[in-house]
Every structure is written in C-alpha cells, then in structure tokens.
C-alpha cells in the first residue's frame, strides 16, 4: 500500500512535471486547435499567447540580461540571426517573443495581444535592448530608452525599396522605413549587417552605423548530410533555389532557367512555393524538371544544399544572405545576381559566379559555367566564409559591444 508520505512525494513530482511541461503542452494544444480552426481556439489562443509573453519577459534569465527582438516570423534569415546571437553570445540574450508566442498569437495579432506585456516598463528590467527589423519593437526600444535610460543597440538588415516590390510600397512597409530611419538612429549603437547598407545609410540619410556582418555556424554546416536528402526525396545532381514565392526573391528567373535546361533537375525549397501560386501570381506553369518541396527545417535545408550540384540565388535584393554563405561553406558552386548583398558575400570570381540581374542569357551562361566548372571555387569559397562570416568570430565583436554598454 502507498503511504501518506509516498502519496505526498508523488504529488510533488507530479506538480513539478506539470509546471515543467506546461509550455510545451500549451503549444501542442493551441497549435492543434488553430490548425483545426475549432471555435474554442478563439477563446484560448489570446490567453495562451499572453501567458507565453509573460514567460518570455520574466523567465529564463541568467546573469546580465539582453532583450533581443523581434521578428514576427518563426523562420527566415532574420530569425536565424536572432537565434544565432542567442546561441553563441556569452551574454545569453532572451529572444522576444518566443516562437511559441508567435505561433500562438499569429503574426497579424501579435503586437495587439502582447504589446502591453512586452512594454517599456517590462523591457526596463533588461540591461540592454537590441532591436532588428520589426518597427513595433523599434518603437518599444525607443520608448524604453527615453523613459528609463536603458542602453539600446539596433541592427539594420535592409530597408524596403520600391523597385523590389513592384514600384509601390505597402503602408506597413512605408511605416517600417519611417521608424527605421527616424527612431532607430537614436539607438546608442547602430549596426549594419553589410558593407553596402553601411555606405547607403551614411550617404543617403546620414545614419552612421558600425559594420558587423551577418554570419553562419560554419561547424554546423559541415554536419550536413547529402545522403539523408537523397534518400528522403530521391534527388541527386540538381540545381537548388532556397527562398520564397515573393517577388523580391525573383523565383520566376529560376523557373525560366529550368525551362532552358530541360535535361537537368531543379529543386525549390521555401515558403509560399507551389504550382498554384506560380500560376495565380505570375501566370506561369512549372516545367516537369522542377521539384517544389516547400518549407523545410534548417537542418534539412543544409542537407539539400550539401546534396545539390549548383546553388542559385536570383533575388532582387538581399541584406547579406546567410543561405548563400551556407552554400559556400559547404563548397558548392554558387550563382547569384549582382544585387546588394549577394556580390558582397561571393566576393570574387574565385568564390562563385555573379550574373547581371534581369539578363537571362548571362544567368544561363554563368549557370552552365558553375555546373561544369564550379568545383574550382570550392576551397576559396569555404575559406572566405570561414574567415569572414563564421559566428564564432562575429559574435566576439558583438559581445565586445555589449560589454562596453554594460560597463
């Protein structure tokens, strides 16, 4: 028989288990309800999102605390940037809000649901604020700095340019630019992830920034396994595109390239990529030699890169693209447009192939060269990424900035 003491002990362990697993269970419940679109979900999700936001602001802090945020996406280049800082920095910043909170609240309702929780008063409990892209969080950091005198760092990744978005910016993009150019310069230290952006901000708007490049985990890249990708998807000897269906990523150029080389295989990985989207948005069909896989986990993307023969980036604009760095770190021949951060990463002909944006013939020629003679770039490309963009080196510069602000 169970004694009273053993029953009490069991209840104690049970309570501890429930507390420790509450966050993951809430995520599972809310995520399932959201996907099922059940009516009860509308009542539960706001409460769960607010609970998650309170946990993000108050929990899991050790030593000096840095509020790092935010982006409303749970995947993408900026999100990877935030996660890398959290993983590599000796100060262990807290990323606000957590992926759990974002998924629960939804991008559209995030500021409205948790704005009063991730507030200037709450942010004042952190030692340093570090904003990135989201204009709402830039505003919160500005208000916290003004009211409570907290040190503030802002990192510029890029701006929204009309030419990259069909000639007209949406209201939210205009508002983002306004805050990035009026409020973000008030930060104690402003950083730029690329040399071109550093120069552009200084010349066009008089915004002075320090150059601190985006980066990748070089060691993690080397753990990529092409065989895993081949066994899972049955693809070998292919050209790879990693991006989205958005116009700024210019996926149509990759499709048209595939149409020229019908005997070669082409693979597309990323969000908002489907045959219906290409037909509805761009009015084009997908040739048979193109395989669209949709979004993959980061580890799976690395496996795909490791398994490809040529990596192609056709973007209209990039801040400093980390997926291109990862392809070079894995020794893959890369073909990229001559726009913004892409040629800055590739560097020279020794490390990759740069084509004139909008010139289909030049893209075709550079692709053929990469396909047949790209191996010559492998070692130089890997060396360039390892020496300039490995987080093990980049993070030391950022930590030194944090250290100066904390003294």
Steps between C-alpha positions, in 0.01 A plus 500: 500500500609855436580696812389857555860611459539322165173647375617847599833442326324379188280813492809719538671334204177518304471873564861557397444305181186695416675831554801398290289370214229769504658706224542212258151367574340839446681525168373159393143580602487848349679394181257213453198716567623764258556251223159345557337848511282393791281776655652442844835599355394864470454514877814309594760645264510858637532374857774255410687764297493745790615231742786417264598868472516533880721192510727649231544828686551357848640151458827331409739784579847443641751773583497806276181514296454618142162532327545393140226543244299484317370349179149362469627214283604168650725421202718707269830685495426750778360229727813291442707809584321546833531133589871502417562797731310322777697177450848647457507811718655461843227731632218258402244755376127434529323497162166684523248368427568127492399287202233348721347841565511594130332178391234535766415866441550503124708765318202722430385532861832477682555867601135543595495189720833536681588867452404595854712213637817555296476866595761768582442433870570129453795562267655732759583193709755397235853639496517552121243517222591377152248559222514379141221520244155538647392868524277433800794366702715792383235731646499306828879520525495873425237562769691289752822686429332840536306416818743276684840578346567143393784438251366417155664331201332486160606279208406598145446204266357693204225748410193466279569629148220574253677334207507171689126504571336575168566875514262568790559438870214388720402719799667267750824509298495880492440506875788258555735721298382808690582355839825344379616839372358726772502298824767232453783758449433614859643170629825522695668279240378427147632201307478396134523138391656592164751745358262621228232586757756673725599725208144554377366611839787744549481655153123515456375569853803598708451196726832386641534129567769251591551210264430167670428230242232239504642155557453125499603207714780359285538192715132417480513527121766230488261259671260516203438161340409487130410131526215576739350735244549258211338212686209715614422675171675285239681799352860513384705722269263799507497880511354645820297814582429588865265792555131588482240568236525876562593724208809626683648149487436489123414127482372541143859541376584159647195344332595649164855375546364151556293533185820556302671189638232234477741211549623633835317476833398807698377509862326786685481524879312761702171653604223605262636284219246291311375442147177683578684804637715530189196467279285747694767759582732484202291327236757231427499123518770285658704278265533133580867522592418726799421348839340729761547377856362792698642602841751273673672505838836673505687170533313367197585812301867445578466138383340624177784745443756228566325280245467753219739550211448877462336752732317787327387829660292723271383759755427861416631604839677342798651654811780249546354157416594226745370215284751606234773491766391150597521381140852639471598355837396160365722550198218525247531699175274803542335725242358831623370829363701820523254657745588645842635242747536209256823608328631615838478143630638335184785749487682402181507257208713270712205430729196496271318630194323839488254577221335824389155518658225480238735360235371147431782425256765594755328291768494206261869539417606530864283203594662283233845607616413416861350165400804388301789684666373609841723266699791738460325748734447255787801553724523876446130540581526294817804696611327832438197407710706345779723809529233771468155372593533225759297580812786383721686813383212741440353447846820618669451842343138517612584386853763773522228754414271356766790509747569869436136590558489303825809665653 
